[in-house]
Amino acid sequence: MSETKDYKQVLDAFYEYLFGVSKLHREAVPKLKAELALIQEDDIDGLNTNLNQQQIFLYQIKSFDKEVAGYMKQLGVSGKNLSEVILKLPQDEQMRFYELLSQFEVTIKEFQFYKEKCQTMLNTKLHVVNKKISAFELKKDKKTYGEDGKQSETTAFPKTFEKSI
């Protein structure tokens, strides 16, 4: 009887863990929306603060695979993904896990959508900056003049903003 109780406790803990990870992703979506707005506004300080907050999220989920593997070991199940794992759980428990997984998939799609939008926007802005830098050409030779106003020598300045691909 205690084995069944322990199994149920581990199963409930696994569910709570997955629910918590799903919640963390839902809470990260508004931060990604804010990141997108900050990128569009060119707000570097705000973007820096936002990215620091996102690092907290990454820290919180960094051991996801390890945690899931630990629960799978305790439950005596295996699988390549959560769908396969859920199939190996008791029949009466599968539905709540599938509902959670379904909600999590919706959240992940939204999360990835905003993450990709931010990446695209950053790449676009970086391309514009690189284009402006490459259009800005320093003169190769600069003339220098002495105290009497006459040209003294011609010097070559280094290419400060040289871009190589």
C-alpha positions in Angstrom: 0.0 0.0 0.0 2.8 2.4 0.8 4.4 1.8 -2.6 1.2 3.0 -4.3 1.1 6.0 -2.0 4.7 6.8 -2.8 4.1 6.4 -6.5 1.2 8.7 -6.3 3.2 11.3 -4.4 6.0 11.1 -7.0 3.5 11.4 -9.8 1.9 14.4 -8.2 5.3 16.0 -7.7 6.1 15.3 -11.4 2.9 17.0 -12.4 3.5 20.0 -10.2 7.0 20.3 -11.6 5.8 20.3 -15.2 3.0 22.7 -14.2 5.6 25.0 -12.7 7.8 24.9 -15.8 4.7 25.6 -18.0 3.9 28.6 -15.7 7.5 29.9 -16.0 7.1 29.9 -19.8 3.8 31.7 -19.6 5.3 34.3 -17.4 8.2 34.7 -19.9 6.0 35.5 -22.8 5.2 39.1 -21.6 8.9 39.7 -21.1 9.5 38.6 -24.7 6.8 41.0 -25.9 8.4 43.7 -23.9 11.8 42.8 -25.4 10.4 43.1 -28.9 9.0 46.6 -28.0 12.3 47.7 -26.5 14.2 46.5 -29.6 11.8 48.5 -31.8 12.3 51.6 -29.6 16.1 51.2 -29.6 15.9 51.3 -25.7 19.3 49.8 -24.9 19.0 50.3 -21.1 15.5 48.8 -21.0 16.6 45.9 -23.2 19.5 45.2 -20.8 17.2 45.1 -17.8 14.8 42.9 -19.7 17.5 40.5 -20.7 18.7 40.2 -17.1 15.2 39.2 -16.1 15.2 36.6 -18.8 18.4 35.2 -17.5 16.6 34.4 -14.2 14.1 32.4 -16.3 16.9 30.5 -18.0 18.4 29.7 -14.6 15.1 28.4 -13.3 14.6 25.9 -16.2 18.3 25.0 -16.8 17.9 21.6 -15.2 14.6 20.6 -16.9 16.0 17.5 -18.6 17.7 16.3 -15.5 14.6 16.8 -13.4 12.3 15.0 -15.8 14.8 12.2 -16.1 14.8 11.9 -12.3 11.0 11.7 -12.1 11.0 9.2 -14.9 13.4 7.0 -13.0 11.4 7.2 -9.8 8.2 6.3 -11.7 9.9 3.5 -13.6 9.0 4.9 -17.1 11.0 5.8 -20.1 10.4 7.6 -23.4 11.9 10.0 -25.9 9.5 12.8 -25.1 6.8 13.6 -22.6 4.0 12.2 -24.8 5.7 8.8 -24.8 6.2 9.1 -21.0 2.6 10.0 -20.4 1.4 6.9 -22.3 3.3 4.7 -19.8 1.6 6.3 -16.8 -1.5 4.8 -15.3 -4.6 5.2 -17.5 -6.5 7.3 -14.9 -3.5 9.8 -14.7 -2.9 10.3 -18.4 -5.7 12.8 -19.1 -4.5 15.4 -16.6 -0.9 15.1 -18.0 -2.1 15.4 -21.6 -4.2 18.5 -20.7 -1.1 20.1 -19.1 1.0 19.1 -22.1 -1.6 20.6 -24.5 -1.5 23.9 -22.6 2.3 23.8 -22.5 2.5 23.3 -26.3 0.3 26.4 -26.8 2.6 28.4 -24.5 5.7 27.1 -26.2 4.5 28.1 -29.6 3.8 31.7 -28.4 7.1 31.7 -26.6 9.0 30.6 -29.7 7.0 33.1 -31.9 8.2 36.1 -29.9 11.7 34.7 -29.5 12.0 34.4 -33.3 10.5 37.9 -33.8 13.1 39.4 -31.4 15.9 37.5 -33.1 14.7 38.7 -36.6 14.3 42.3 -35.3 17.8 42.2 -33.8 19.3 40.8 -37.0 17.6 43.5 -39.1 18.9 46.2 -36.8 22.4 44.8 -36.9 22.2 44.6 -40.7 21.3 48.3 -40.8 24.1 49.2 -38.5 26.6 47.2 -40.5 25.4 48.8 -43.7 25.8 52.3 -42.3 29.3 51.4 -41.1 30.3 50.0 -44.4 28.9 53.1 -46.2 31.0 55.3 -43.9 34.3 55.5 -45.6 37.3 57.2 -44.0 39.5 59.0 -46.4 42.5 56.9 -47.1 44.9 59.8 -47.1 44.8 62.9 -44.8 46.8 66.0 -45.4 48.5 67.6 -42.4 49.7 71.1 -42.3 52.5 72.8 -40.4 52.3 76.0 -38.3 53.0 78.1 -41.4 49.9 76.7 -43.1 51.8 74.8 -45.7 51.2 71.1 -46.4 53.8 69.2 -44.4 53.1 65.5 -45.2 50.5 63.0 -46.2 49.7 60.2 -43.8 47.6 57.1 -44.1 45.2 56.5 -41.2 44.3 52.9 -40.2 40.9 51.6 -41.2 39.2 51.8 -37.9 35.8 50.4 -39.0 37.1 47.8 -41.4 34.7 44.9 -41.9 35.9 41.6 -43.2 33.7 38.7 -44.2 
